[in-house]
Amino acid sequence: MDTETNPVRPKARPPAALDAVDRKLLGLLAEDASLSYARLGELLHLSPPAVHERVKRLRREGVIRATVARLDGALMGRTLLAFIHVRTSSFGKDRATLALGELPEVEEMHAVTGDACLILKARTASTAELEGLLARLHGIEGVLETRSYVVLSTQVERGPRPL
């Protein structure tokens, strides 16, 4: 009988089979997801229905997970970006540590190797708000220590590229 040792961890999926046209399509959508199927078809030398079918397949296979607007945190009043290394009492992903991802300031949460268990990407309006977030983190059961790194400027920020 196959038993699940960590129900939180998603099952690994094999990589999707992507051809050169899929990769070019993904690159175009990563740059501007608002492009119409007609415009994408022109750029890819395909008909709009052919592009639509490819996009549907890429969604079905999970390659395209969502179509979202990238928001500018600074223009929304959250000018302070920080990465927070969190050391917890257990490496496992339990409910208490997963609750960190529910904090509204947390944009990303990654389980990592090294001297921290998790790395959070968080955005706040000020250092006072960052201090409040850190206080809330330390109030969560299982959080032992945090180390914060405030971002001065961002040189590159993007998702995976369809090489």
C-alpha positions in Angstrom: 0.0 0.0 0.0 1.4 3.4 -1.0 1.2 5.8 1.9 1.5 9.6 1.7 4.3 10.8 4.0 3.7 14.5 3.4 0.3 15.4 2.1 1.2 19.0 1.7 3.9 18.4 -1.0 2.4 18.3 -4.5 3.2 15.2 -6.6 5.9 15.8 -9.1 4.6 16.1 -12.7 6.7 15.3 -15.7 7.7 18.3 -17.9 5.3 19.1 -20.7 6.4 18.3 -24.3 6.9 21.8 -25.8 7.8 22.5 -29.4 9.5 25.6 -30.7 6.1 27.2 -31.5 4.8 26.5 -27.9 7.9 28.1 -26.5 7.6 31.2 -28.7 3.9 31.5 -27.8 4.7 31.2 -24.1 7.4 33.9 -24.5 4.9 36.3 -26.2 2.2 35.6 -23.5 4.8 36.1 -20.7 5.6 39.6 -22.1 1.9 40.6 -22.8 -0.9 38.2 -21.9 -3.4 40.6 -23.4 -2.4 39.9 -27.0 -5.4 38.6 -29.0 -5.3 35.2 -30.7 -5.4 37.1 -34.0 -2.2 39.1 -33.1 -0.5 36.0 -31.7 -1.4 34.1 -34.9 0.2 36.8 -37.0 3.4 36.7 -34.9 3.5 32.9 -35.0 2.3 32.4 -38.6 -0.7 30.4 -37.4 -4.4 30.9 -37.6 -6.2 32.4 -34.5 -8.1 29.1 -33.9 -4.7 27.2 -34.0 -3.3 29.6 -31.4 -6.4 29.2 -29.3 -6.1 25.4 -29.3 -2.5 25.6 -28.3 -3.3 28.0 -25.4 -6.1 25.6 -24.3 -3.8 22.7 -24.3 -1.1 24.6 -22.4 -3.7 25.5 -19.8 -5.0 22.0 -19.6 -1.4 20.6 -19.1 -0.7 23.2 -16.4 2.0 25.0 -18.3 -0.1 28.2 -18.2 -1.3 28.3 -14.6 -3.1 31.7 -14.7 -3.5 34.9 -16.6 -2.9 37.7 -14.2 -2.1 41.4 -14.0 1.3 42.2 -12.6 0.7 45.0 -10.1 3.3 47.7 -9.2 3.7 47.5 -5.4 5.2 50.9 -5.1 2.4 52.6 -7.0 0.0 50.8 -4.7 1.6 52.3 -1.6 3.8 49.3 -0.7 7.2 50.7 -1.5 9.3 48.5 0.8 10.2 45.0 -0.5 12.0 42.6 1.8 13.1 39.0 1.7 12.7 37.3 5.1 14.5 34.1 6.0 12.5 32.1 8.5 13.9 29.3 10.7 11.2 27.0 12.1 11.2 24.3 14.7 10.5 21.6 12.0 11.4 21.4 8.4 8.0 19.9 7.6 5.3 22.0 6.1 2.7 22.0 8.9 -0.4 24.2 9.3 1.4 26.7 11.4 4.2 27.5 8.9 1.8 27.3 6.0 -0.2 30.1 7.7 2.7 32.4 6.9 1.5 32.3 3.3 -1.8 33.7 4.3 -0.3 37.0 5.6 -1.4 39.7 3.1 2.1 41.2 2.9 3.6 37.9 1.8 3.9 37.6 -2.0 5.9 34.4 -2.2 6.9 31.6 0.2 9.6 29.1 -0.7 10.9 26.0 1.3 14.7 26.1 1.0 17.9 24.4 2.1 20.6 26.1 4.1 20.3 27.9 7.4 16.7 28.9 6.9 13.7 26.7 6.3 11.6 29.2 4.4 12.2 32.4 2.4 9.3 34.9 2.2 9.1 37.7 -0.3 7.1 40.5 1.5 6.0 44.0 0.6 5.0 46.7 3.0 4.4 50.4 3.0 7.1 51.3 5.5 9.7 50.0 7.9 7.2 50.3 10.7 4.8 47.9 8.8 7.8 45.5 8.2 8.5 45.6 11.9 4.8 44.7 12.6 5.0 41.8 10.1 8.1 40.5 11.8 6.3 40.7 15.2 3.4 38.7 13.8 5.8 36.1 12.3 7.4 35.6 15.7 4.0 35.1 17.1 3.3 32.1 14.9 3.9 28.7 16.6 7.0 27.1 15.3 8.8 30.2 14.1 12.2 30.4 15.9 14.1 33.1 14.1 13.9 35.5 11.2 16.5 37.5 9.2 15.3 40.3 6.9 16.9 41.7 3.8 15.4 45.0 2.5 15.6 45.5 -1.2 17.2 48.7 -2.4 16.4 48.2 -6.1 15.3 45.4 -8.4 17.5 44.6 -11.4 15.5 41.7 -12.9 12.1 40.4 -11.9 10.4 37.9 -14.1 8.9 34.4 -14.2 10.4 31.4 -16.0 11.4 31.8 -19.6 10.4 29.3 -22.2 13.9 28.6 -23.5 
